[in-house]
Amino acid sequence: MKKRIVLPIFLLLLLLSACSTDSTPDSVTEDKDKFTAVKQIEESDFELRLVVDRIKEEDNTFTLEAGIRYTGDQPEVKIMHGDPLFLAILTIDGEEIGGPFGVNTIGIYTPLIADEWHTETISLQSSKTQIKQFYEKGGDITLHAGFSADGYKQEELENAIVSLTSENLLP
């Protein structure tokens, strides 16, 4: 019962404190069809990955692959999280597009095998005008992951985020 009460509080803190957490990726790579950002979660053995498919001007959907990986010494760890594990937010000129966003606060346990990515596909729907504004006015795609794992500081895991800016996504 305690975990069911604690998890909603952590998820709320994730959303409230996202502005103060550094979302700058440790690395950004680009290939023909996609951009990939990876960020080490501070004081932990976890990494977040955000993969964004390259889009055409006439498209109106960003297709993302959200991922988390355990990089520690154990062969496997279990994380506890809500549903969904990942939230992605599109921001244009400081305003969030879409939403509101909801997370079921049930405690789901997901095993992470060391050095293997656990991924989920996310689609961010917007208008063609918003896609154009995303590039013209400077937009961000921010991936949030809120979870807990035994032996790690809750504050770092609850506020795990990584972002790609429109500048990162330009060809």
C-alpha positions as CSV (number, residue, x, y, z in Angstrom):
1,M,0.0,0.0,0.0
2,K,2.9,2.4,0.8
3,K,4.3,2.1,-2.7
4,R,0.9,3.0,-4.2
5,I,0.9,6.3,-2.2
6,V,4.6,7.1,-2.8
7,L,4.5,6.6,-6.5
8,P,1.9,9.3,-7.3
9,I,3.8,11.7,-5.1
10,F,7.0,10.9,-7.0
11,L,5.3,11.4,-10.4
12,L,3.9,14.7,-9.3
13,L,7.4,15.8,-8.2
14,L,8.7,14.7,-11.6
15,L,6.4,17.0,-13.4
16,L,6.8,19.9,-11.0
17,S,10.6,19.8,-10.9
18,A,11.3,19.1,-14.6
19,C,12.0,22.7,-15.2
20,S,14.9,22.8,-12.8
21,T,16.5,19.5,-13.9
22,D,19.2,19.7,-16.7
23,S,17.8,17.9,-19.7
24,T,20.9,18.5,-21.9
25,P,22.0,15.2,-23.5
26,D,25.5,13.9,-22.9
27,S,25.6,12.9,-26.6
28,V,23.6,13.6,-29.7
29,T,24.1,11.6,-32.9
30,E,22.5,11.9,-36.3
31,D,22.1,9.4,-39.1
32,K,20.1,9.4,-42.3
33,D,16.7,8.8,-40.7
34,K,16.9,9.8,-37.1
35,F,18.5,11.7,-34.2
36,T,19.6,10.1,-31.0
37,A,20.2,11.7,-27.6
38,V,21.6,9.9,-24.6
39,K,21.9,11.1,-21.0
40,Q,23.4,9.5,-17.9
41,I,21.0,9.9,-15.0
42,E,23.0,11.6,-12.2
43,E,24.3,9.5,-9.4
44,S,22.9,6.3,-10.9
45,D,23.7,3.4,-13.2
46,F,20.9,4.3,-15.7
47,E,20.8,6.1,-19.0
48,L,17.9,7.6,-20.9
49,R,17.8,7.6,-24.7
50,L,15.5,9.6,-26.9
51,V,15.4,8.7,-30.6
52,V,13.5,11.1,-33.0
53,D,12.7,10.1,-36.5
54,R,13.5,12.7,-39.1
55,I,10.3,14.3,-40.4
56,K,9.3,16.0,-43.6
57,E,7.8,19.4,-43.8
58,E,4.4,18.0,-44.7
59,D,4.4,15.6,-41.7
60,N,2.4,16.3,-38.5
61,T,3.7,13.6,-36.2
62,F,7.0,13.2,-34.4
63,T,7.7,9.5,-33.9
64,L,10.0,8.8,-30.9
65,E,11.6,5.9,-29.3
66,A,12.1,6.3,-25.6
67,G,14.6,4.1,-23.9
68,I,16.2,3.3,-20.5
69,R,19.2,1.2,-19.9
70,Y,20.9,-0.1,-16.7
71,T,24.7,0.1,-16.9
72,G,25.6,-1.2,-13.4
73,D,27.4,-4.4,-12.2
74,Q,24.3,-6.6,-11.6
75,P,23.1,-8.8,-14.4
76,E,19.5,-7.4,-13.9
77,V,17.6,-4.8,-11.8
78,K,13.9,-4.2,-11.4
79,I,12.5,-0.7,-11.6
80,M,9.1,0.4,-10.3
81,H,7.1,2.9,-12.3
82,G,3.7,4.1,-13.3
83,D,2.0,3.6,-16.7
84,P,3.4,4.8,-19.0
85,L,7.0,4.7,-17.9
86,F,7.9,7.6,-20.3
87,L,6.2,10.9,-21.1
88,A,7.2,13.0,-24.0
89,I,6.3,16.7,-24.3
90,L,6.5,18.9,-27.3
91,T,7.3,22.6,-26.5
92,I,7.2,25.5,-28.9
93,D,8.2,29.0,-27.9
94,G,7.9,28.0,-24.2
95,E,4.4,26.5,-24.5
96,E,3.5,22.8,-24.2
97,I,1.6,21.4,-27.2
98,G,-1.0,18.8,-26.4
99,G,-1.8,17.4,-23.0
100,P,-2.8,17.3,-20.3
101,F,-0.7,14.2,-19.6
102,G,-1.8,11.4,-17.3
103,V,0.1,8.6,-15.6
104,N,-1.6,5.7,-14.0
105,T,-0.1,5.4,-10.5
106,I,-0.1,1.7,-10.2
107,G,3.3,0.2,-9.4
108,I,4.6,-1.8,-12.4
109,Y,7.8,-3.7,-12.0
110,T,10.0,-3.9,-15.1
111,P,13.2,-5.9,-15.2
112,L,16.2,-4.2,-16.9
113,I,18.9,-6.5,-18.2
114,A,22.4,-4.9,-17.9
115,D,23.4,-2.9,-21.0
116,E,20.2,-3.6,-22.9
117,W,17.7,-0.9,-23.8
118,H,14.1,-1.1,-22.7
119,T,12.2,0.9,-25.3
120,E,8.7,2.2,-26.0
121,T,7.4,4.0,-29.1
122,I,5.7,7.4,-28.6
123,S,3.9,9.5,-31.2
124,L,3.6,13.3,-30.7
125,Q,0.8,14.5,-32.9
126,S,0.7,18.2,-33.9
127,S,-0.5,20.3,-36.8
128,K,1.7,21.1,-39.8
129,T,1.7,24.7,-38.6
130,Q,3.1,23.6,-35.3
131,I,5.8,21.5,-36.9
132,K,6.8,24.6,-38.9
133,Q,6.8,26.7,-35.7
134,F,8.8,24.1,-33.9
135,Y,11.7,24.8,-36.3
136,E,11.2,28.5,-36.7
137,K,10.6,29.5,-33.1
138,G,12.8,27.0,-31.4
139,G,11.1,24.0,-30.0
140,D,12.0,21.1,-27.7
141,I,11.0,17.5,-27.4
142,T,11.5,16.4,-23.8
143,L,11.4,12.8,-22.5
144,H,10.5,12.2,-18.9
145,A,11.0,9.0,-17.0
146,G,9.8,8.6,-13.4
147,F,10.8,5.4,-11.7
148,S,12.4,3.9,-8.6
149,A,15.0,1.2,-8.0
150,D,16.4,-0.2,-4.8
151,G,19.8,1.3,-3.8
152,Y,19.5,4.6,-5.7
153,K,18.5,8.1,-4.7
154,Q,14.9,8.7,-5.5
155,E,15.3,12.4,-6.4
156,E,17.6,11.6,-9.4
157,L,15.4,8.8,-10.7
158,E,12.1,10.6,-10.4
159,N,13.4,13.6,-12.4
160,A,15.1,11.8,-15.2
161,I,14.8,13.8,-18.4
162,V,16.5,14.4,-21.7
163,S,15.6,16.8,-24.5
164,L,16.3,17.5,-28.1
165,T,15.9,21.0,-29.4
166,S,14.9,22.0,-32.9
167,E,18.5,23.0,-33.5
168,N,19.6,19.5,-32.7
169,L,17.0,18.2,-35.2
170,L,17.9,20.4,-38.2
171,P,19.4,18.5,-41.1
